[in-house]
Amino acid sequence: MDFFVQLLINGISVGFLYGLSAMGFVMIFKSSSVLNFAHGELLAMGAFLFLALVTWAQLPILPAFLITLAGCFVLGFVVERLFLRPLIGEPLIFVIMLTVGLASMFKGILLLIFGGNLNTYPDFLPSFLGIQRGMINIPPVYTATLIIGLTFLAVFGLFFKYSSQGIYMRSVADNQKAALSLGVHVKLVFALSWAIAALVAGMSGIVLGIINGINVHDLSAIGLKVFPVVILGGLDSIGGAIIGGIIIGLLETFTGGYLSPSLRDVVPYIVLVFILLVKPYGLFGLKEIERV
Amino acid sequence: MKKRTLRFHPCGNYKERYDDELTIFESDFGRFWALVGLIILFAVVPYVVSPYLLYVINMIGIAAIAAIGLNILIGYTGQISLGHGAFFGVGAYAAAILATTVNAPFLLAVPAAGIITALVGMIFGIPSGRLKGLYLTIATLAGQFIIEYILIHWESLTKGTMGITLPTADIVGFPISGDKSFFFVIFIALCLMTWIAINLVRTKFGRAFIAIRDNDRAAEGMGIPIFRYKLLSFGISSFYAGFAGAIWAFYMISVTAEPFNLTLSVEYIAMVIIGGLGNIAGSIYGAVFITALTEVLRWLTDYLMNSGAFATSGFNLNLAPLREFVFGLAIVVFILFEPRGLAEIWRIVRSSFRLWPFSY
């Protein structure tokens, strides 16, 4: 029973992380309908920027965290401006391929600079965040993750609901042409959604780095695991991303715990194929899919 | 009937029938140079180049077969596959298993491996029937990981991480081993597959693929059964991957699951994009470009490491990440600046020579 509960907790926290990583992905897809294959590398960029600031530049944690978020914001902006902007109106194939190319570019840069080894952050989380009750042990990282994740979820929820820029972003996601004709600056919305998505990705990258250690290959693998998560949750639903993430996380830990550890990494993709066949718009996705 | 004269470059558009549009060689000039190229390829190249270079050329040939297959899917049908590397692996394993367990001869094992791969590919192509566009991409991404897992973990069939060692290939009693004899096998296969592909896209099937790529709703409206054609295109593309993989397996002698990862799939996508989408010859240029790029980078890293430029600074220059970066850069640069690839650049160069000195 304890094993079950521990798996449950692990699953939920891992899944929450997946959901968090998927949030940025969904944001980009929602506003510009670009499938971002470079998402894992955006996560890695954030994680490594934080690592460089903390260990090389010896900055304290809070300024380093804020600078990382700002850096990711700028990175997202620049990526959109340099690479995605010229492709507006081009066939979807080119846009998807471009993100595939970007992914391997970023991965190459990170590997050249930091190498493929596992890095870790210095331990900085206060220990009172950890929960120890009987046989159940929740390390402080997971509590911190939950707090950070919920904060971001709330902030973005409010941002999309009430701020004018958030409303513009939703309007572009809903209907690009209509938004354009009503005077929404669509290009700015694209740039902003990439910037925010990169920011969220950078933040998730840091959290992932605290938990699993920072490794380019692992982080980019998580970027691909975003796909089962978002397909399950619905490609254009931010809340769906979190719930999809938790389901995938639970599935992974339970398969790892009860069936076989090696099956753990494939299960999400098997589920993915199954969902694509049965319920392609996911749990919370918009059901306006063209069946051609 | 008009007497057939040698045709050189026309100075305008004199096409009168649809057959003229479909012709492969617009002028006898092109036909002549294609023939000269083939003669040089088969009669001169294997006898003059060094063994290492011959190995590289063979790798180009195998990559070109797989890239042509991917181009039929991406360039002509407009469906993206991120699992081409895995399908290549399925072909390699299928050939290895056929050759070791039932002693299938080379000539039988290679096409059989292609057909098996086509069937496996079509399973992952089924989601594309229900949904358009990017969903096939995601499904093939899943396919990539699932196939990789199966190749490693189905130990009774694939011998897991140990890999399979193949017997020497032979064609009706003549053993083929070594770079030179494989050169002929690979390039005859490449010529055959290119010929099939070029003619395939001129048939009803190829036109249906192009119609689906350009506008799937209009294609459906014209009575093209889209699902069936998408699946067919996917099957053909996987067949090419499996065929190339099978030859690769015989050439490499032993097969392990390691090389067939996502990086290989991205490499094939890079070949198709850099070569030119929707251009069969372009895939061959792309295969040459990517394979040559790898070799140049290998040479460059060796040179820089040995020259000591980086040894003192403690900077460790590694081939793999550099390769990854340059591939990504090449894909991005070609998409942004020349989305129609090397084939288009070649066409521009050719036509500016043709119109010389009045090119503009």
Interface residues (C-beta under 8 A of the other chain):
Chain A: L35 F83 P86 L87 E90 P91 L92 I93 F94 I96 M97 L98 V100 G101 L102 A103 S104 M105 F106 K107 G108 I109 L111 L112 G115 G116 L224 F227 P228 I231 S262 L263 D265 V266 Y269 I270 L272 V273 L276 L277 P280 I289 E290 R291 V292
Chain B: I74 G78 I80 L82 F124 I126 P127 R130 L131 K132 G133 L134 Y135 T137 I138 A139 L141 A142 G143 F145 I146 Y149 H153 D216 R217 E220 I226 L262 T263 V266 I269 A270 I273 L277 N316 L317 N318 A320 P321 L322 R323 E324 F325 V326 F327 G328 L329 A330 I331 V332 I335 L336 P339
